Amino acid sequence: TPAPIGKQCGDPRLPRPTLRYNNFGYTISGPVWIPRIYTRGHDKTFFFFSQEFRRVIRQPAESFLTVPSLREREGDFSQSTVQIIDPLTGLQFEGNKIPANRIDPTTKALLDLYPEPTIAAATPGVDPNRIQAIAPGIQNTQQEAVRIDHTINNVHRLMGRYTHDSSQTREQGGLFNPLGTAPVLPDIATTDTNVPGQIFSVSLTSVFGAHLLNEVSFNISSNNIGSTLIGQYTRANVSIPNNELFPENNSGLPPFITITGLPTLGANQIIDIEYRNFNPKDNLTWIKGTHTF
């Protein structure tokens, strides 16, 4: 049966899309003390460790998509007001039906990507030609951080810190359409994206008397962005010759295909980006009278 009109129009009285947001973690810290090996940690060396998890499931609003009816999948457009023209003769196919032997195998492969209709058409008397698409977006993150502070002597203090975080997301419409802002077919352009990052920092703070302070540090940061297509729109599932005009299709994806009145078939290029940054630094502070340099 057709969905209620209010549901399609975003009736505020209906339940809102689900958002589950779970954030949890823990920290532990204290002096570094190893019996019979290192017993001065209570006043010289301290550690801190934390771990945090975030689990987010975001369910976007329902969308209703038009797909080919069961008759149209077989080339029967007798219920359509659009005339189907034979490209060989320039005339309309008899009964507005394409003969089975004239349907290209590639077209059949593309049609298999469209789910079979489950909702009646908006026009009475027309075969069902719509589906209801609900595809949740997932975003999971995790972070670990460890820090060591060590007092070498009254002049020098050493600090080391390492932070690692990772983010795993699933984008139903692909990396550049993460929340399905444009209507997309389920399980076609879906991507899993992993973004791990890490930062390492070490610094030495030195106090030379009451007027001179120096801090030397070295930081390393890195980040990766890797996106993997887990949807069905691949050459393995669609038998389309490699006839793109541009050779930059490194992912081996079929071209985007747009059919009037139907959702677009296509998937973005897969992303694999690496980032590295090295940052040595020294800060010297000198206090002279009422002035600070």
C-alpha positions in Angstrom: 0.0 0.0 0.0 1.2 3.6 -0.6 2.9 5.2 2.3 0.9 7.9 4.2 1.1 11.3 2.6 2.3 12.9 5.9 5.2 10.4 6.1 6.4 11.4 2.6 6.1 15.2 3.4 7.9 15.1 6.7 4.9 15.3 9.0 6.4 16.6 12.4 3.9 14.5 14.3 5.6 11.3 13.1 8.7 9.8 14.9 12.0 11.4 14.0 14.9 9.5 12.6 16.9 7.6 15.1 20.3 8.9 16.4 22.2 6.6 18.9 25.3 8.3 20.4 27.3 6.2 22.8 30.5 7.7 24.3 32.5 5.9 27.0 36.1 5.5 28.1 38.5 5.6 31.1 41.7 7.1 32.3 44.5 5.9 34.6 47.5 7.8 36.0 50.1 7.8 38.7 53.8 7.5 39.5 56.0 5.0 37.7 57.3 2.6 40.4 59.0 -0.7 39.7 60.0 -2.6 42.9 63.8 -3.1 43.3 64.3 -1.6 39.8 63.0 1.9 39.9 61.7 3.3 43.2 62.1 7.0 42.6 59.0 7.3 40.4 56.9 8.7 43.2 58.7 12.0 42.9 60.4 11.9 39.5 58.3 10.0 36.8 54.6 10.0 36.2 52.4 8.5 33.6 48.9 9.1 32.2 46.8 6.8 29.9 43.3 7.3 28.5 41.1 5.5 26.1 37.8 6.7 24.6 35.3 5.1 22.4 32.4 6.6 20.4 29.7 4.6 18.7 27.3 6.7 16.6 24.5 5.3 14.4 22.5 7.9 12.5 19.4 6.8 10.6 18.5 9.3 7.9 14.9 10.1 7.0 13.2 7.6 4.8 13.2 8.1 1.0 10.9 6.7 -1.6 12.6 5.9 -4.9 11.3 5.1 -8.3 12.6 1.9 -9.8 11.7 -0.1 -13.0 8.5 -2.1 -12.6 8.5 -5.8 -13.3 7.0 -5.3 -16.7 9.6 -2.6 -17.6 12.4 -5.0 -16.6 11.2 -7.2 -19.4 10.9 -4.4 -21.9 7.2 -3.9 -21.6 6.4 -0.2 -21.4 2.7 -0.6 -22.4 1.7 1.2 -19.1 4.0 4.2 -19.9 3.0 7.3 -21.6 6.5 7.6 -23.1 6.8 6.2 -26.6 9.7 3.7 -26.9 11.3 4.2 -30.3 13.2 1.5 -32.2 16.6 3.2 -33.0 16.9 1.1 -36.2 13.6 2.1 -37.8 12.8 5.4 -35.9 9.3 4.0 -35.3 7.6 3.1 -32.0 7.9 -0.5 -30.9 4.7 -2.4 -31.4 2.6 -2.2 -28.2 5.4 -0.1 -26.7 7.2 -3.4 -26.0 10.9 -4.0 -26.7 11.5 -7.6 -28.0 13.5 -9.7 -25.7 16.2 -10.3 -28.3 16.7 -6.5 -28.6 17.6 -6.0 -24.9 21.3 -5.5 -24.5 23.0 -7.8 -21.9 24.7 -4.8 -20.3 21.3 -3.2 -19.8 20.1 -6.4 -18.0 23.1 -6.3 -15.7 22.2 -2.7 -14.8 18.6 -3.5 -14.2 19.6 -6.1 -11.7 21.1 -3.4 -9.6 17.7 -1.8 -9.1 15.7 -3.5 -6.3 12.4 -4.9 -7.3 9.5 -2.5 -6.4 7.6 -3.0 -3.2 5.4 0.1 -3.1 2.5 0.9 -5.4 3.0 3.6 -8.0 1.7 7.1 -7.4 -0.5 6.7 -10.5 -3.5 4.4 -9.9 -3.6 1.3 -12.1 0.2 1.3 -12.8 2.3 -1.6 -11.7 4.3 -1.0 -8.5 7.4 0.9 -9.2 8.7 2.4 -5.9 10.8 1.3 -3.0 11.3 2.6 0.5 15.0 3.2 1.3 16.3 3.4 4.8 20.0 3.1 5.2 21.7 4.0 8.5 25.0 5.9 8.6 27.6 4.5 11.0 30.5 6.5 12.6 32.8 4.8 15.1 35.8 6.5 16.7 38.4 5.4 19.1 41.3 7.2 20.7 44.2 6.2 23.0 46.6 8.7 24.6 49.7 8.0 26.8 52.0 10.6 28.4 55.1 10.4 30.5 56.5 13.2 32.6 60.0 12.9 34.1 62.0 15.3 36.2 65.7 14.8 35.3 66.9 17.3 37.9 66.1 20.8 39.2 66.9 22.2 35.8 65.5 19.8 33.2 62.1 18.2 32.8 61.2 15.8 30.0 57.8 15.1 28.6 56.7 12.5 26.0 53.2 12.1 24.6 51.6 9.7 22.0 48.1 9.9 20.8 46.4 7.5 18.4 42.9 7.8 17.0 40.9 6.1 14.4 37.5 6.8 12.7 35.5 4.2 10.9 32.4 5.4 9.0 30.0 3.9 6.5 28.5 6.2 3.9 25.4 4.8 2.1 25.7 7.2 -0.8 29.5 7.1 -1.0 32.2 9.2 0.7 31.0 12.5 -0.7 27.3 11.8 0.1 27.7 10.4 3.6 24.2 10.9 5.0 22.3 10.3 1.8 21.6 14.0 1.2 20.6 13.0 -2.3 18.4 9.9 -2.9 20.6 6.9 -3.5 19.9 3.3 -4.2 20.8 1.0 -1.2 24.1 -0.9 -1.5 25.2 0.6 -4.7 27.8 3.4 -4.0 28.2 2.5 -0.3 31.7 3.0 1.1 33.6 2.2 4.3 36.1 4.9 5.2 38.9 4.5 7.7 40.8 7.5 9.0 43.6 6.6 11.5 45.8 9.4 12.9 48.6 9.6 15.3 50.7 12.3 17.0 54.0 11.9 18.9 55.5 14.8 20.8 58.6 15.0 23.0 59.8 18.2 24.8 62.6 19.2 27.2 62.0 22.2 29.4 65.0 23.8 31.1 65.1 26.5 33.7 68.4 28.4 33.9 68.0 30.6 36.9 65.2 33.0 37.6 65.2 34.8 34.3 65.8 32.2 31.5 63.5 29.4 30.3 64.0 27.2 27.3 61.7 24.6 25.7 62.8 22.5 22.8 60.3 20.1 21.3 59.8 17.8 18.3 56.4 16.7 17.0 55.4 14.1 14.4 51.8 13.8 13.1 50.3 11.6 10.5 47.0 10.9 9.0 45.5 8.4 6.5 42.2 8.6 4.6 41.3 5.3 3.0 37.9 4.6 1.4 36.7 1.2 0.1 33.7 0.6 -2.0 31.5 -2.1 -0.6 28.5 -1.4 -2.8 27.6 -3.4 -5.9 28.7 -0.8 -8.5 31.9 -2.5 -9.7 33.1 -4.0 -12.9 32.8 -7.4 -11.4 29.1 -6.9 -11.1 28.4 -4.9 -14.2 29.7 -6.0 -17.6 30.5 -2.6 -19.1 33.5 -2.3 -21.5 36.3 -0.1 -20.4 35.4 2.7 -22.8 35.6 5.8 -20.5 37.0 8.9 -22.2 39.4 9.5 -19.3 42.1 7.0 -18.3 42.2 8.2 -14.6 39.7 5.6 -13.5 42.2 3.8 -11.2 39.4 2.1 -9.2 38.1 0.1 -12.2 34.6 1.5 -11.7 31.9 1.6 -14.4 30.9 5.1 -15.6 28.0 7.1 -14.0 24.7 6.3 -15.7 21.7 8.6 -15.5 18.3 7.4 -16.6 15.5 10.0 -16.6 13.1 9.4 -13.7 15.3 6.9 -11.9 18.1 7.2 -9.3 21.6 7.6 -10.8 23.9 4.6 -10.9 27.5 5.3 -10.1 30.2 5.4 -7.4 33.0 7.9 -6.7 36.6 7.1 -7.1 38.2 5.4 -4.1 40.3 7.7 -1.9 43.7 6.8 -0.5 45.6 9.8 1.0 48.6 9.8 3.3 49.7 12.8 5.3 52.9 13.3 7.3 54.1 16.4 9.2 57.4 17.0 11.2 57.7 20.0 13.4 60.9 20.8 15.4 60.6 23.9 17.6 62.5 25.8 20.2 61.1 28.5 22.5 63.5 30.7 24.6 62.0 33.1 27.2 64.2 35.7 28.8 62.9 38.0 31.6 64.9 41.3 31.9 63.5 43.7 34.5 60.0 44.6 33.5 60.4 43.2 30.0 59.9 39.6 28.6 61.7 38.6 25.4 
